Amino acid sequence: MPDADIPPSSKRQRTDSDSATPISRSKIWMPGGDIILQTQSTQFRINSDILAQQSPIFRDMLSIPQPANKPTIDGCPIVHLSDAAKDWELLLETLYNPFQHKETLPFDVVAAMVRLGKKYEMAAIKNNATWRIHYEFPNTLHSWIEVQNKLTKIESQPGMMLDLLNLVYEYEIRSSVPTLAFNCLDMMSLEHLMKDETRRPDGSCVHLAPHIKLTLAIAVERIANQQRTSFQWLDDDTILPHPQCNSRTECTEQRQELYRTVMWGLEEYHYHCFDPWNDFDGTKGLCRKCNLVGEGTFKDTASKMWEFLPSFFQLPQWGDLKDLE
């Protein structure tokens, strides 16, 4: 059971002066609230039914009769929690003001929903947060191509990707690890990641967990080796130009340009294996037949690379890769 408890009975009301750290009231202080949550040095006055509705842990705890002389504030019992006050403020703001956010939620809110949702068995809250993460970082290639670099459920901000990577590893949201980790490697060099050089908007640095850094370092070599092998056909004139090509010289040059783009990108930590075919400049100069053959072969190769993706990060195959509750 989480470390939430109602303080033991006392003959007098607890006051702020009882603590060495001054207690402050959050802006979430409902006049009709019937319970006080206190975490760190912050208090929240809320309605107990809002917690009971979301969490069976709070529902059971709040159903236990308390002594008449227990400590209170304005007649409200105090529940002490050990979580970050910021997490509770973000979560309660979302519960009390559900329309303040649009379809996209800030990362800090999503993270609070994951942490508190799991700890206090708030299934609806946790599921909403993990749904957002799964949407942005799906487990199918088709979905990944559709949403790639177009975050719509979680607000993007500097450092967010790495904070999110720490979060999905810590809370074992495993089915989103491959695409999220791959995205981080595609956006930043390994040296940058190892040195913790990414900063949040407030100037603080994002520190990846050591085991994540090791996993990423191993993945870099695995991805590069597989991409070199899988896309070797771009350097093979038996596939392109097409036998019925009427512009063999130009199409050969375009194919070679594609090969250089895909292979040279590895030197700069750019993995083009899942990029849309039409995004490559080299495809625009291909004749119609060569373009059709090239696009089909490229998609087949990308699909095969996709099947390897979890293994690059030392995870089971997609079919066996499940989130852990």
C-alpha positions in Angstrom: 0.0 0.0 0.0 1.4 3.5 -0.8 2.8 5.6 1.9 -0.3 7.7 2.4 -1.7 7.9 5.9 -4.0 10.0 8.1 -2.0 11.3 11.1 -2.6 9.7 14.5 -5.0 11.4 16.8 -3.9 14.5 18.8 -5.5 16.7 21.4 -4.9 19.9 19.4 -5.1 20.9 15.8 -1.8 20.7 14.0 -0.5 24.1 12.9 2.1 25.2 10.4 4.5 26.1 13.3 4.7 22.4 14.2 7.0 21.8 11.2 10.5 23.0 10.7 9.6 23.7 7.1 7.0 26.3 6.6 3.8 24.8 5.1 2.3 26.6 2.1 -1.2 26.3 0.6 -1.5 25.4 -3.0 -3.6 27.4 -5.3 -5.8 24.3 -5.4 -7.7 25.1 -2.2 -11.4 24.2 -2.7 -13.7 26.1 -0.2 -16.0 23.0 -0.3 -13.2 20.5 0.1 -13.4 18.0 2.9 -9.8 16.7 3.0 -6.3 18.1 3.1 -3.5 16.5 1.1 0.0 17.4 2.4 3.1 16.5 0.4 6.5 17.9 0.9 5.7 21.4 2.3 2.5 22.0 0.3 -1.1 21.4 1.2 -4.1 20.9 -1.1 -7.7 21.2 0.0 -9.8 19.0 -2.2 -12.9 16.9 -2.3 -12.3 13.4 -1.1 -14.8 11.9 -3.6 -12.6 13.0 -6.5 -9.9 10.8 -5.2 -12.2 7.9 -4.2 -13.7 8.0 -7.7 -10.2 7.6 -9.3 -8.4 5.4 -6.9 -9.5 2.2 -5.0 -6.5 2.8 -2.6 -7.9 6.2 -1.6 -11.4 4.9 -1.6 -10.6 2.2 0.9 -8.4 4.4 3.0 -10.9 7.2 3.3 -13.7 4.8 4.2 -11.9 4.0 7.5 -13.5 5.9 10.4 -11.1 8.3 12.0 -11.0 9.4 15.7 -13.0 12.5 16.5 -9.9 14.2 17.9 -7.6 13.7 14.9 -5.7 16.7 13.6 -7.6 18.9 11.2 -7.4 22.1 9.3 -10.7 24.0 9.0 -12.4 20.8 10.1 -10.7 18.7 7.3 -8.5 15.7 8.1 -4.9 15.7 6.8 -3.5 13.0 4.6 0.3 13.0 4.4 1.9 11.8 1.1 5.5 11.3 0.1 5.1 12.3 -3.6 6.4 15.4 -5.3 4.1 18.4 -4.6 4.5 19.4 -8.3 3.0 16.1 -9.4 0.0 16.5 -7.3 -0.6 20.1 -8.3 -0.4 19.1 -12.0 -2.7 16.1 -11.6 -5.3 18.0 -9.5 -5.3 20.9 -11.9 -6.1 18.5 -14.6 -8.9 16.9 -12.6 -10.5 20.1 -11.5 -10.0 22.0 -14.7 -10.2 19.4 -17.5 -10.8 22.0 -20.2 -7.7 24.1 -19.5 -5.7 21.7 -21.7 -6.4 21.2 -25.4 -5.8 17.8 -27.0 -2.1 18.0 -26.3 -0.9 17.8 -22.7 2.4 19.1 -21.3 5.0 16.4 -20.6 5.1 17.2 -16.9 1.4 16.5 -16.7 1.7 13.2 -18.6 4.6 12.2 -16.3 2.6 13.0 -13.2 -0.3 11.0 -14.5 2.0 8.0 -15.0 3.7 8.2 -11.6 0.6 8.9 -9.5 -1.7 6.8 -11.6 0.5 3.7 -11.1 1.2 4.3 -7.5 -2.4 4.9 -6.4 -4.0 2.5 -9.0 -5.7 5.4 -10.8 -6.3 3.3 -13.9 -8.1 5.8 -16.0 -5.5 8.5 -15.4 -2.5 6.1 -16.0 -4.2 4.7 -19.1 -4.8 8.1 -20.6 -1.1 9.0 -20.1 0.2 5.7 -21.6 -2.2 6.0 -24.5 -0.6 9.4 -25.3 2.9 7.9 -25.2 1.8 4.9 -27.3 0.2 7.2 -29.9 3.4 9.3 -30.3 5.7 6.3 -30.3 3.7 3.4 -31.7 4.7 -0.2 -32.4 3.8 -0.4 -36.1 5.7 1.0 -38.9 2.7 2.5 -40.6 1.7 4.4 -37.5 5.3 5.5 -36.9 5.6 7.0 -40.4 2.3 8.8 -39.9 3.2 10.5 -36.6 7.0 10.8 -36.9 8.2 14.2 -35.7 4.6 15.4 -35.4 3.8 15.3 -31.7 0.0 15.9 -31.2 -0.8 14.3 -27.8 2.2 15.5 -25.8 3.6 19.0 -26.1 7.2 19.1 -27.4 9.8 21.1 -25.5 13.6 21.0 -25.1 14.8 17.9 -23.2 11.3 16.2 -23.3 12.4 13.2 -25.4 15.1 12.2 -23.0 12.9 12.8 -19.9 10.3 10.7 -21.6 12.8 8.0 -22.3 13.7 7.9 -18.6 10.0 7.7 -17.8 9.1 4.8 -20.1 12.1 2.8 -18.8 11.3 3.5 -15.2 7.6 2.6 -15.5 8.2 -0.2 -18.1 6.1 1.2 -20.9 8.1 -1.1 -23.0 6.2 -1.1 -26.2 7.1 2.5 -26.9 10.8 2.1 -26.0 12.1 1.1 -29.5 10.6 4.0 -31.4 11.3 6.6 -28.7 14.9 5.4 -28.2 15.4 5.3 -32.0 14.0 8.8 -32.3 16.5 10.1 -29.6 19.4 8.5 -31.5 18.2 9.9 -34.8 17.9 13.4 -33.3 21.1 13.6 -31.2 24.6 12.2 -31.5 25.7 9.5 -29.1 28.4 11.8 -27.7 25.7 14.4 -26.9 23.6 11.9 -25.1 26.5 10.5 -23.1 27.6 13.9 -21.9 24.1 14.9 -20.7 24.2 18.1 -22.8 20.5 18.4 -23.3 18.8 21.2 -21.3 15.2 21.8 -20.3 13.6 25.2 -20.8 14.5 26.1 -17.1 18.2 25.5 -17.9 18.6 22.2 -16.0 20.3 19.2 -17.7 18.5 16.0 -18.5 20.5 13.0 -17.1 19.8 9.7 -18.7 20.0 6.7 -16.5 23.3 4.9 -16.9 21.7 1.6 -18.1 19.9 3.6 -20.8 23.1 5.2 -22.0 24.7 1.7 -22.3 21.7 0.4 -24.2 21.8 3.4 -26.6 25.6 2.9 -27.1 25.1 -0.7 -28.1 22.1 0.1 -30.3 24.1 2.6 -32.4 26.4 0.0 -33.8 23.5 -2.5 -34.3 21.4 -0.1 -36.2 24.3 1.0 -38.4 25.4 -2.5 -39.2 21.8 -3.6 -40.1 21.2 -0.6 -42.2 24.4 -1.1 -44.2 23.4 -4.7 -44.8 19.7 -4.2 -45.5 20.1 -1.3 -47.9 23.1 -2.6 -49.8 20.7 -3.2 -52.8 20.9 0.6 -53.5 24.5 -0.1 -54.7 23.4 -2.9 -56.9 22.5 -2.3 -60.6 20.6 -5.5 -60.9 17.6 -3.9 -59.2 17.9 -0.4 -60.4 17.8 0.8 -63.1 14.7 -1.3 -64.2 15.3 -3.5 -67.3 12.8 -1.3 -69.2 14.4 2.0 -68.1 14.8 4.5 -70.9 17.1 6.8 -68.9 19.6 4.4 -67.4 22.4 6.9 -66.9 20.3 9.3 -65.0 18.5 6.7 -63.0 21.8 5.0 -62.1 23.1 8.4 -60.8 19.9 8.9 -58.8 20.2 5.4 -57.3 23.8 6.1 -56.3 22.7 9.4 -54.7 20.2 7.5 -52.7 22.8 5.1 -51.6 25.1 7.9 -50.4 22.3 9.6 -48.6 21.3 6.4 -46.7 24.9 5.3 -45.9 26.6 8.6 -45.3 23.8 9.6 -42.9 25.1 6.9 -40.6 28.3 8.9 -40.1 26.2 11.8 -38.7 23.8 9.6 -36.7 21.0 10.1 -39.2 19.1 6.8 -39.8 17.1 7.1 -43.0 15.8 3.6 -42.9 12.2 4.6 -42.0 12.0 7.9 -43.9 9.2 8.1 -46.6 10.5 7.3 -50.0 9.4 10.6 -51.5 11.3 12.6 -49.0 14.6 11.6 -50.6 15.8 14.1 -53.3 17.3 11.2 -55.3 13.8 9.8 -56.0 12.7 12.8 -57.9 15.0 12.1 -60.9 14.0 8.5 -61.3 11.9 7.4 -64.3 8.4 6.1 -63.5 9.4 2.4 -63.7 12.5 2.8 -61.6 10.6 4.9 -59.0 8.0 2.2 -58.6 10.5 -0.6 -58.2 12.7 1.5 -55.9 9.9 2.5 -53.7 8.6 -1.0 -53.4 12.0 -2.4 -52.6 12.7 0.4 -50.1 9.4 -0.2 -48.3 10.1 -4.0 -48.1 13.6 -3.2 -46.7 12.2 -0.8 -44.1 9.6 -3.4 -43.0 12.4 -5.9 -42.4 14.4 -3.3 -40.5 11.4 -2.5 -38.4 11.2 -6.1 -37.2 14.7 -5.8 -35.9 14.1 -2.5 -34.1 13.3 -3.9 -30.6 16.4 -6.2 -30.7 18.6 -3.2 -31.3 17.7 -2.1 -27.7 17.9 -5.6 -26.2 14.1 -6.1 -26.2 11.9 -9.0 -27.3 10.3 -9.0 -30.7 7.3 -6.8 -31.3 4.8 -9.6 -30.8 6.3 -10.4 -27.3 6.9 -6.8 -26.3 4.4 -5.8 -23.7 4.1 -3.1 -21.1 4.5 -4.3 -17.6 1.8 -3.4 -15.1 
